[in-house]
Amino acid sequence: MHPSPLLERADAVAGAPQDVDATVPAHYGSPLPEQAALVAGLALSALARDVVAVTGPDRRSWLTTLSSQVLTHLAPGDGGVETLLMDAQGHITHALAALDDGQVLWLVTEAGAGPALADFLDSMRFMLRVEATDRPDVQVLGAMGQGLEALEEAARSVNLPDPHAGTALVGTWRDPWPGVVEGGTSYDLGRTRPHPGQDYRAGMVLVPRDAVTQVAEAFLGEEAPDGRRLAGALAWEALRVEAGRPRAAREVDARTIAHELDWLRTAVHLNKGCYPGQETIARTLNLGRPPRRLTILQLDGLGGRAPVPGAVVRLGERAVGTVTSVVRHHECGPMALALLRRGVPSDAALSVDLEELEAGGGPARVDATQEILVAPEGRAQASPAQRPGAELRRR
C-alpha cells in the first residue's frame, strides 16, 4: 500500500491518516468543483486501491471456481467484470475489479488488501498452473464519462523507459454499475422509477506507479481541453454515494451478504458453477430476504453538521441501522449511505446520531430521508413469485 505520487503535488491535500483513502489526495483545494469536473469528464482521480496480478494458463477458469462471477470469457480491451470472494457462509471477503490483458489477470481490491488477497489466492492454487502476486508497482487512476477515454489516451501517450514495456497503459476496467449484467439480478425498485445511479459512468485505468505523474501531466497537458483538472477522493466518493454504488472498504462488515447491497446486479452470476458462498446466494434469493438493505440518506444540512461512518440511524429512539459512507455532494448537499434493517418503512422519517451533544447534554442528531436502493420487500427480480414451501407453511 504505497502512497500515490500525486500526494507530492503542492496543491494536494491529504486526508486523515486513518482514513481508507489516506494513500491518495483527499482534494486539491476545491472539493465541490472537482466533483463537477469529474461529472463533465474533465478530471482524473488517484484511487486508493491495491493491485494483484494472476498469471498462468489456468488463471481465468481457476478464479471462476473461487468467485461469484464468470471470468473465462475475459479478453483484452473488453472492460473486465466485477466479482466477489466470499466465505462459506456467504459473507464478502473481497470485492474485485477484474480485467485480463491476454497474459495477466489483473485484480483491483481495496488499499491494504492486496497482500492478503495474494496470500489467499496462493493458498488455493493446489496443482493448477497459476501464480498470484501483489503488485504495489501498479496504481489505479479513475475517471468518469468521456474522461475515461481521455485518461486511457494519456496513459498510451506515455512511453516507459524500458523499450520492451510499451506505454503506461496496463489496462482499463469499466464499472458496470448500475446495470444488471448477464446472470445477475436486482433488488432495487427500478421497475417503477429510475435508479439513482442511472447516469453513473466510471472506470479505472491501471498504470505503473513510476508513470502516475507523467500520465496526470499528459491528461492535463497544454493540448487538453480547458477545464481539465485533478479531483481528490472526496469528489470521487461523493459521486459514488450519489449513485448508490457499494464499496467494500465502506459498506462491507463481517456479516454483509451481497443481497443487502444490491451487488447481485453487477458482481454475481446466478447460473454459474459452485463457489464458496453460493449456497447463501441461492438460499437468500429463493427462500429468504436479506436482513438489511442499503439506502441513500439525504441529510438535513441546515445545521452544518454531518455524521461520521459508523453513526447510528434511528427511527424515533430505536436504532435501526448504521451509516457506512458520508459525503457532501456539490448539488445535493450532505448525503450518506446506510445499512438499515429490512423492515424499516421506506417512507419513514429517520435521524442519525452526531458525535457531539446538544447544549442540554442530550445526543445531537440530524434528520434524514431515504432514497431506496434495495426494496424493503426483500425480493429480487429473479426471486420466485411464490417462495418454495409456502404451501406447506400455510398447512
N, C-alpha and C positions, 0 to 999 in steps of 0.2 A: 504494500500500500504506500506508494510514493506520491508526494505532493505534486500537483500539476506545475509545470514550468510557468504557467500563466500567473501563478501566485507571486512571481518575482517582478511583475509589472508594477510600475509606480502607482498606477490608478487602481490596482486590485486591492479589495478589502476582504480580509479573511473572516470566516465565521468563528463561532465558539469552538475551542479545541475539542470538546467532547461531542460535537455535532457529527452526524453521519456524513455530512458534506464538507468536513473540515479540510479535506485534501485539495479542494478546488476553491476559487474565489466565490465569496458569497454575493458580491456585486462589484461594480466598477464606478460607484458614486451615484448612480441613478437607477435604483431597482425597478421603479414603475415604468419609465421609458424603455428600459431594457426588455420588459415584457412585451410592450407594443412592437419593438423591433423584431423579437422572435416571431410573433404572430405574422408580421409582414414579410417574413423570410429574409430579414436583413441582419441577423445576429447568429453567432455561434456561442455555445456554452461548453466549458470543460465539465465533464460529468464524473462524479466520484464513483468509479466502478473499477473492479478488477477484471482481468482477462486471463482465461485458461485456454491453452492450445491442446487439442487432442489430435494425435497423428496415428497413422496405421490404416490398413485397408478395411478393417472391421469397424471403424470409428462410428459411422452413421447407424448401422444396424445394431451395434452394441448399445449406444446411448438410447436408441429407440426402446430397447428392452428395459432400461432403467428409468425412463422418464415418461411423462404423461402425453407426449406428442410424437408424431411420426416424423423422423428425420431422414429416412432412407432416400427421399427424393431430392434432398438439398443439392443445389448446383451453384456454381459461381455466378454472382450477379443477380440472384433471384430474390434478394431481400431477407432471406432467412425465415426463421419461425421463433415462437416463444414456447418454452416448455418449463415444467416444474419437476423437481425431485421431491419425493415425499417419503415419510417413514411408513411402516406397515399399517399404522392407524390413519393414514391419510393426512397427517399434519405436514405442512410445507416446510422443507428444509432449505431449498434453494429455488429461486426463480431466475431463469436463464434466457438471455437472448442468444440464439444460435445461428451461425452462418458458416458456410463451407466454401472454401476457395478452390476446391479440387484436390488439394493436398492436406489441408489443415481444417479441422472443425473448430471454429473459434467460439468460445462460450464467454459471455459477459455476465458477471454477477456483481453483487454489492461490494463496495470498497471494504477491504479487510477479510472478505470471504474467500478470496482466490486460493490461498494455501490449503484451507480446509476442504474446499471443493476438489482440488487436485489430489489431495491425500485420499479422499473418499473414492474418487474415481479410480485411483491406482489400486485401492483395496478390492475393487470389483472387477479387475481385469481377468482374473483366472488365466486361462490359456489362450485368450484372444489376442490378436495382433493389434494392440492399441497402446498408446502411451499418453498420459495426461501430465502437463507441465504448467505450473504457474508462470505467467509472463508479465512481470512488472515493467518490462521494457516496452510494453504496448499500452497506450492510454486511449481514452474514449472522449470524443467530442460530439456534441449534439446540435441539431438544427431542426427547424420546422418549416413546413411548406416548401416553397421553392428554394429556401435557404439550404435544404439538404443537398440538392443538386449542385448548388454553388460551393458548398463545403467539399463535396466529392471532387469537383473540378480543381479547387485549391490544393487538395491533397495530391491529385495527379500531377499538378504543376511543379511539385517539389521533388527533385531528384535526390536520392540518398547517396552518401559518399561512396558506398560500395557499388560498383557498376553492375554487379550481378543482382543487387537487391531491388532495382527498379525504382518506382516512385514511392511516395509516403502513404499511398492508399493501401491499407491492409485489407479492408473490406467494409461493406455498408450493411447495416441492419435497419429495416423499415418496420416501424411499430405498427402492428395490425389493429391496435385499439382505436375505436371501439367496435370494429367489425366482428362478425361471427365467422370464424374460419371453418374450413371443411372439417366435419367431425365434431364441431363444437356446438354449444347451445348457450342460451342466455337466461338469466334470472331477472332481467330488468323489465320495465313496462313499455318497451319500445313499440309494442303493438298499438298503443294508444297515444304516444307522444314521442317526439324525437329524443334521442339520447343526449345528455348534456355534453358529451364529447364528440358530437357529430362532425365538428369542424377540426378536430384534433388531428394533425398530420405531423408526426415526429419521427425522428430516426437518429441513429448513431453511426459515426464513422470511426473506425479503428485506425490509429496512426502510431508509428514508433514514438516513444517518449521524446527522443532527441530531436524529433522533427515537429513537435507540437507548436513551438513558437513560429517556425517558418510557415507552417500551414495557416496559422492565425494571421500572419502578416500577408500571406498570399490572398486570404479571404478578404482582408481589409485593404488590399493594395490600391494604388493610385487609379487603376483602371476599373475598380469595382464601383457599382452604383453608389451615389451619395446616400448617407444614412446607415451604412453598414457599421456595425459595432460589435463589441463583445457583451455577453449577458452572463450574469452570475447565476449561482444555484438558486437564489431566491426567486428569480424570474422564471426559471425552468420549473420549479416546484409549484409556483402559483398557477401556471397553465396546466400542469399535470392534475392538480387538485380540481381545478375548474372542470376538467374532462372526466373526473371520477376515476382516474387511472390508478389502480393499486400499485404499490411499490413494496418490495419485500422488507426493506430497511425501515419502513414506516408502518405499514399496515399488518404485517405478519407477526404474531406472537406464538408461543409454544403450542397453542391449541387451534390455530387457524386452519380451516379447510377451504379449498378453492371455491366452493359454492358461496361462501359468505362474502367473497369479494367479487363475485361475478366473473371469476377467472376462467370458467369453463368456456367463455366466448372466444378466447384467444390462445389459451395455453393447454387445452385438454382435448384429446381426440377420443370420443366415446366408443369408437368401434375398433380400436387397435388391440393388440395382444396384451398379455398380462404385464404388469409392472407394479412395484411397491406402491401401495395406496389405492390401487384400482378398486378394491372391494368397497372402500369408503366412498369413492366417487360414485360407483354404481348404486350402492345402497341408499345414499342420501338422495340421489336423483330420483330413484324409483319408489322408495318406500318411506322416506322421511322428509324433513325440512331442515335447512341449515339453521343452527341455533342462534346465529347472529346475522346481521345484514349490514353491509357498508352503505353509508349515506353521505351526501354532501350537506353540511350545515352552513346556512347563511347566518352570519353572526351580526348582532347589533353593534355597529361601530360608533354610535353617538358618544359613548363614554371614552373612546380612545383606548380601551383596554382589550386585550385578547388573551385567551387561554394558552396553555402550552400542551404539547403532546403528553398524553397520559392523564389529562384532566377528566374529571367525572362529568358525564352527561346525566341530567336529571329530568324526570317527569314529575313535576311537583317537588316533593322532597325525596322521592325514591330514585336511587341510582339505577340507570337503565343502559349505560354504555360508557365508552371511553373514546376520547379524542385521539386520533393517530397522527394527523398532519394539520398544521395551522399555517395559513399564508395570508398575505394582503394582496388582493387582486387589483390590477390597475383600473378596472371598470366596476367590478362587483364589490370591492371593499374587502373586509375581513371574511375569510371563509375557512372551513375545516373539513376534513374527512373524519368520520367516526364510525366505530362498530357498535351497533345498538342491538339489544335483544330483539329477536324476530317479532315478538308480539307488540312492540311499541306502535301505536296507531300512526299511520303515515301523515295525518294532519295534526298530530299533537304538537302543542307549543312546548318547547324544551328550554332548558337553561344549562349553562356549562360553568363549572366552578373555576374561579380565578385563583391565582396564588395568594393575592393579598386579601385582607379582611376589610369589611366596611368600618366606618368610623365608630359604630356602636359595638364592634367586636364580633359581629356575625360574619359568615362566609360571604365573600363577594362573588357575584355571578353575572353572566352576560346572557341575554336572551338569544335563542336560536330557532330557526325554522328549517325544515327538512326539504331537500331536493332528492327524491328517491332514486337509488341506483339498483338495489336488489329488492324485489317485490316482497312486502310483508307476508304475502300468502305462501311464500316458500316453494313455489312451483316454477320450474324452468320450462321453456318452450318445448323441450324434449321429454319432460316428465309425462308419465301416462295420465290420461284423463281420469281414469279410475285406478287408484292405488291398489296394487296387488294385495289380496287378502281382505279388502274392505267388506266383502260379503260375509266372510267368516266372522269378522269382528261384530257385524250387526247381529248375527245369530247369537 
